[in-house]
Amino acid sequence: PKFSDIQNLYQILSKYVYFSPLSRVQFEKTNTKRPAKILKVFVVQNLITKEPVYIENIKVNGATLYDFTSMASTPATFTNVDLLRLLQNVKDKYDKDEYFINLYPSIEGNNYMIDVVEYKFGQLKISGNTKTKTYTFDDLIKISSGDYASRKVLRETYVEIYKTQFFDNIDFDITPSGTSILNVTLLLKEKEKKFNFLGGGTWGPPGEGKEWYEGFAAQMQLSAINPFGYGQNFSSTLSL
């Protein structure tokens, strides 16, 4: 596996509340004809309760984007897996629309409490556009201070700015501020090569009654994307 495969494995585990951050991946040697290793994934289950507990009410606090009143249950005995499954139902609701949240489950008396922190975007900073003027692409930024923070908005911003062809690399630095605010820095790397030259020529027998130089054919194209930082696109084509 590549390093990206291992990262993807951790990302998959992080989608489920069942697995603790203490889960890990380990490689072990093995005797085979071809070079190989055994991949072991040690998953640690999150623990809300060690023993089954009697729950009278299920309460989801802090949720404003979705309604979880239907989760209120008749009194029953719940195992740790049962409680994690309820927590996963809440997480799946937010994950479907790619919102950033944190979940904090707890048992208070005979109540199962799920506290939800719904993150919002805070300050937005733009870094790396040393030449490109901000106004040439700021209308493509979908991130707005005060909006609920979502990965969907970040992805849309990435795609739209990438399509301008002004930048070689686009990334985000996300920093928590307070309990429910995410400050975002848009990291840009401008294209170093702003001018492109394409050209070529050929020669073939021009045919009877024509001069030899009439057999030449050539084309040259010079183009530039945002060379001065004001969002211009220039191109010129010469043909012979």
PAVOMI-234133 format. One record per residue (C-alpha): residue number from 0; x, y, z; residue in one letter. Coordinates in Angstrom, 2 decimals. Each point is the difference from the previous one (the first is absolute). Layout:
% residues N
[NUM; [X; Y; Z]; 'A']
...
% end
This chain:
% residues 240
[0; [0.00; 0.00; 0.00]; 'P']
[1; [1.00; 3.60; -0.61]; 'K']
[2; [0.09; 2.54; 2.79]; 'F']
[3; [-3.21; 1.49; -1.42]; 'S']
[4; [-1.71; -3.39; 0.42]; 'D']
[5; [0.81; 0.00; 3.72]; 'I']
[6; [-1.27; 3.56; 0.30]; 'Q']
[7; [-3.20; -1.04; -1.74]; 'N']
[8; [-0.42; -2.86; 2.46]; 'L']
[9; [0.18; 2.41; 2.93]; 'Y']
[10; [-2.48; 2.31; -1.72]; 'Q']
[11; [-2.43; -2.88; -0.39]; 'I']
[12; [0.31; -0.90; 3.68]; 'L']
[13; [-0.57; 3.63; 0.98]; 'S']
[14; [-3.42; -0.06; -1.66]; 'K']
[15; [-1.27; -2.33; 2.71]; 'Y']
[16; [-0.43; 0.84; 3.67]; 'V']
[17; [0.65; -3.62; 0.91]; 'Y']
[18; [3.77; 0.33; -0.37]; 'F']
[19; [2.24; 1.88; 2.41]; 'S']
[20; [2.96; 2.15; -1.19]; 'P']
[21; [2.10; -2.61; 1.80]; 'L']
[22; [-0.61; -2.35; -2.94]; 'S']
[23; [3.20; -0.57; -1.94]; 'R']
[24; [1.63; -1.77; -2.91]; 'V']
[25; [3.00; -2.29; 0.34]; 'Q']
[26; [2.21; -1.91; -2.44]; 'F']
[27; [1.54; -3.36; 0.83]; 'E']
[28; [2.64; -1.97; -1.85]; 'K']
[29; [-0.83; -3.29; -1.70]; 'T']
[30; [2.01; -2.69; -1.75]; 'N']
[31; [-1.10; -0.11; -3.63]; 'T']
[32; [1.72; -0.47; -3.34]; 'K']
[33; [-0.80; 3.58; -0.96]; 'R']
[34; [0.59; 3.00; 2.26]; 'P']
[35; [-3.13; 0.44; 2.10]; 'A']
[36; [-1.32; 1.06; 3.39]; 'K']
[37; [-3.11; -0.75; 1.99]; 'I']
[38; [-2.26; 3.02; 0.48]; 'L']
[39; [-1.80; 0.01; 3.35]; 'K']
[40; [-2.67; 2.50; 0.92]; 'V']
[41; [-0.60; 0.27; 3.75]; 'F']
[42; [-3.36; 1.64; 0.62]; 'V']
[43; [-0.85; 1.32; 3.45]; 'V']
[44; [-3.68; 0.43; 0.70]; 'Q']
[45; [-1.21; 3.24; 1.56]; 'N']
[46; [-1.43; -0.49; 3.46]; 'L']
[47; [-3.06; 1.79; 1.35]; 'I']
[48; [-0.98; -2.63; 2.55]; 'T']
[49; [1.62; -3.24; 1.14]; 'K']
[50; [-3.25; -1.63; 1.07]; 'E']
[51; [-3.52; 0.18; -1.50]; 'P']
[52; [-1.89; 3.02; 1.34]; 'V']
[53; [-3.66; 0.86; 0.43]; 'Y']
[54; [-0.89; 3.09; -2.05]; 'I']
[55; [-3.29; 1.87; 0.27]; 'E']
[56; [0.71; 2.95; -2.33]; 'N']
[57; [2.29; 0.70; -2.96]; 'I']
[58; [0.77; 3.70; -0.44]; 'K']
[59; [1.97; 1.67; -2.81]; 'V']
[60; [1.15; 3.45; 1.11]; 'N']
[61; [1.40; 2.80; -2.17]; 'G']
[62; [-1.42; -1.29; -3.29]; 'A']
[63; [-1.51; 2.81; -2.08]; 'T']
[64; [0.42; -1.34; -3.53]; 'L']
[65; [-2.00; -3.19; 0.54]; 'Y']
[66; [-2.84; -1.22; 2.19]; 'D']
[67; [0.76; -3.05; 2.14]; 'F']
[68; [-3.18; -0.13; 2.08]; 'T']
[69; [-0.84; -3.33; -1.64]; 'S']
[70; [2.95; -1.54; 1.84]; 'M']
[71; [-1.82; 0.29; 3.33]; 'A']
[72; [-0.50; -3.61; 1.04]; 'S']
[73; [-2.18; -1.94; 2.37]; 'T']
[74; [1.92; -1.02; 3.13]; 'P']
[75; [2.27; -2.94; -0.74]; 'A']
[76; [3.37; -1.53; 0.81]; 'T']
[77; [2.81; 0.95; -2.37]; 'F']
[78; [3.42; -1.55; -0.53]; 'T']
[79; [3.08; 2.00; -0.95]; 'N']
[80; [-0.49; -0.96; -3.67]; 'V']
[81; [-3.64; 1.13; 0.13]; 'D']
[82; [1.07; 3.42; 1.27]; 'L']
[83; [2.73; 0.27; -2.64]; 'L']
[84; [-2.52; -0.90; -2.70]; 'R']
[85; [-2.23; 2.91; 1.09]; 'L']
[86; [3.02; 2.28; -0.06]; 'L']
[87; [0.86; -1.22; -3.51]; 'Q']
[88; [-3.53; 0.86; -1.18]; 'N']
[89; [0.56; 3.61; 1.04]; 'V']
[90; [3.44; 0.11; -1.67]; 'K']
[91; [-1.33; -1.50; -3.25]; 'D']
[92; [-2.60; 2.76; -0.25]; 'K']
[93; [2.68; 2.69; 0.04]; 'Y']
[94; [2.48; -1.97; -2.11]; 'D']
[95; [-2.55; -0.28; -2.80]; 'K']
[96; [0.24; 3.77; -0.52]; 'D']
[97; [3.69; 0.05; 0.97]; 'E']
[98; [-0.29; 2.31; 3.01]; 'Y']
[99; [2.80; 0.38; 2.54]; 'F']
[100; [-1.20; -1.06; 3.44]; 'I']
[101; [1.12; -1.51; 3.29]; 'N']
[102; [-2.06; -2.43; 2.07]; 'L']
[103; [0.24; -0.47; 3.76]; 'Y']
[104; [-2.07; -2.90; 1.41]; 'P']
[105; [-0.63; -0.43; 3.72]; 'S']
[106; [-2.32; -1.76; 2.41]; 'I']
[107; [-1.63; 2.17; 2.65]; 'E']
[108; [-2.18; -2.00; 2.34]; 'G']
[109; [-2.41; -1.85; -2.26]; 'N']
[110; [0.49; 2.42; -2.89]; 'N']
[111; [2.23; -0.58; -3.01]; 'Y']
[112; [1.29; 3.43; -1.05]; 'M']
[113; [1.56; 0.74; -3.39]; 'I']
[114; [1.46; 3.50; -0.12]; 'D']
[115; [0.60; 1.28; -3.54]; 'V']
[116; [2.41; 2.80; -0.91]; 'V']
[117; [-0.88; 1.40; -3.43]; 'E']
[118; [2.97; 1.93; -1.32]; 'Y']
[119; [-0.30; 3.26; -1.91]; 'K']
[120; [2.52; 1.78; -2.19]; 'F']
[121; [1.81; 2.89; 1.66]; 'G']
[122; [2.75; 2.12; -1.53]; 'Q']
[123; [1.16; -0.66; -3.55]; 'L']
[124; [3.55; 0.87; -1.02]; 'K']
[125; [1.61; -0.37; -3.42]; 'I']
[126; [3.70; -0.76; -0.28]; 'S']
[127; [2.40; -0.53; -2.91]; 'G']
[128; [-1.48; 2.24; -2.70]; 'N']
[129; [3.03; 2.28; -0.14]; 'T']
[130; [-0.83; 1.31; -3.47]; 'K']
[131; [-3.58; -1.04; -0.75]; 'T']
[132; [-2.47; 2.59; 1.23]; 'K']
[133; [-2.59; -1.37; 2.42]; 'T']
[134; [-2.96; 1.55; -1.82]; 'Y']
[135; [0.70; -2.17; -3.05]; 'T']
[136; [-1.16; -3.13; 1.85]; 'F']
[137; [-1.65; 1.00; 3.29]; 'D']
[138; [-3.50; -0.44; -1.46]; 'D']
[139; [0.86; -3.70; -0.44]; 'L']
[140; [0.57; -0.49; 3.75]; 'I']
[141; [-3.07; -1.68; 1.51]; 'K']
[142; [1.19; 0.33; 3.61]; 'I']
[143; [-1.94; 2.64; 1.96]; 'S']
[144; [0.57; 0.97; 3.61]; 'S']
[145; [-2.92; -1.14; 2.15]; 'G']
[146; [-1.10; -2.81; -2.32]; 'D']
[147; [-0.02; -3.57; 1.23]; 'Y']
[148; [3.37; -1.53; -0.88]; 'A']
[149; [-0.10; -2.80; -2.54]; 'S']
[150; [2.45; -1.94; -2.13]; 'R']
[151; [-2.34; 0.49; -2.97]; 'K']
[152; [0.62; 3.76; 0.07]; 'V']
[153; [3.76; -0.52; 0.17]; 'L']
[154; [-0.12; -2.39; -2.96]; 'R']
[155; [-2.10; 2.39; -2.09]; 'E']
[156; [2.42; 2.83; 0.76]; 'T']
[157; [2.95; -2.18; -0.99]; 'Y']
[158; [-1.55; -1.05; -3.32]; 'V']
[159; [-1.07; 3.50; -1.03]; 'E']
[160; [3.37; 1.62; 0.79]; 'I']
[161; [1.90; -2.84; -1.65]; 'Y']
[162; [-1.95; 0.56; -3.23]; 'K']
[163; [1.47; 3.51; -0.30]; 'T']
[164; [3.38; -1.65; -0.76]; 'Q']
[165; [1.71; 2.76; 2.00]; 'F']
[166; [1.41; -2.38; 2.63]; 'F']
[167; [2.05; -3.19; 0.08]; 'D']
[168; [-1.19; -1.01; 3.46]; 'N']
[169; [-2.97; 0.84; 2.23]; 'I']
[170; [-0.37; -1.10; 3.62]; 'D']
[171; [-1.76; 0.94; 3.24]; 'F']
[172; [1.36; 0.50; 3.50]; 'D']
[173; [-2.86; -0.41; 2.49]; 'I']
[174; [0.54; 1.23; 3.56]; 'T']
[175; [-2.57; -0.32; 2.81]; 'P']
[176; [-0.78; 3.22; 1.83]; 'S']
[177; [-2.06; -0.27; 3.17]; 'G']
[178; [-2.43; -2.86; 0.37]; 'T']
[179; [-1.88; 0.14; -3.31]; 'S']
[180; [1.90; 2.21; -2.47]; 'I']
[181; [2.36; -1.11; -2.76]; 'L']
[182; [2.31; 2.62; -1.46]; 'N']
[183; [1.12; -0.78; -3.55]; 'V']
[184; [3.13; 1.04; -1.88]; 'T']
[185; [-0.14; -0.54; -3.76]; 'L']
[186; [3.53; -1.01; -1.03]; 'L']
[187; [0.86; 0.74; -3.62]; 'L']
[188; [3.08; -0.70; -2.09]; 'K']
[189; [0.12; 2.10; -3.13]; 'E']
[190; [1.09; -1.47; -3.30]; 'K']
[191; [3.64; 0.78; -0.68]; 'E']
[192; [-0.39; -0.58; -3.74]; 'K']
[193; [-2.44; 2.58; -1.30]; 'K']
[194; [0.97; -0.07; -3.70]; 'F']
[195; [-0.47; -3.00; -2.28]; 'N']
[196; [1.55; -0.38; -3.43]; 'F']
[197; [-1.06; -2.61; -2.53]; 'L']
[198; [1.35; -0.19; -3.51]; 'G']
[199; [1.17; -2.20; -2.79]; 'G']
[200; [0.71; -0.16; -3.70]; 'G']
[201; [0.27; -2.38; -2.91]; 'T']
[202; [1.05; -0.06; -3.64]; 'W']
[203; [-1.19; -2.02; -2.95]; 'G']
[204; [0.40; 0.17; -3.78]; 'P']
[205; [-2.12; 2.97; -1.09]; 'P']
[206; [-1.02; -1.49; -3.31]; 'G']
[207; [0.73; 0.77; -3.62]; 'E']
[208; [0.35; 3.66; -0.92]; 'G']
[209; [0.48; 1.23; 3.59]; 'K']
[210; [3.11; 1.26; 1.73]; 'E']
[211; [1.68; -2.29; 2.52]; 'W']
[212; [-0.69; 2.36; 2.91]; 'Y']
[213; [-3.73; -0.31; -0.60]; 'E']
[214; [0.21; -3.48; 1.51]; 'G']
[215; [0.52; 1.39; 3.49]; 'F']
[216; [-2.83; 0.01; 2.56]; 'A']
[217; [0.28; 1.16; 3.60]; 'A']
[218; [-2.11; 1.09; 2.95]; 'Q']
[219; [0.93; 1.80; 3.21]; 'M']
[220; [-2.24; 0.68; 3.00]; 'Q']
[221; [0.89; 2.20; 2.96]; 'L']
[222; [-2.37; 0.10; 2.98]; 'S']
[223; [0.08; 1.47; 3.48]; 'A']
[224; [-2.29; -0.53; 2.99]; 'I']
[225; [-0.12; 2.75; 2.63]; 'N']
[226; [3.54; 1.28; -0.72]; 'P']
[227; [-0.48; 3.29; 1.86]; 'F']
[228; [-2.30; -1.18; 2.77]; 'G']
[229; [-3.17; 1.70; -1.24]; 'Y']
[230; [-1.71; -3.10; -1.37]; 'G']
[231; [0.79; 0.44; -3.71]; 'Q']
[232; [0.30; -2.72; -2.59]; 'N']
[233; [1.99; 0.79; -3.17]; 'F']
[234; [0.62; -2.16; -3.05]; 'S']
[235; [1.36; 0.55; -3.48]; 'S']
[236; [0.38; -2.41; -2.90]; 'T']
[237; [2.12; 0.43; -3.12]; 'L']
[238; [-0.36; -2.33; -2.98]; 'S']
[239; [2.05; -0.42; -3.16]; 'L']
% end
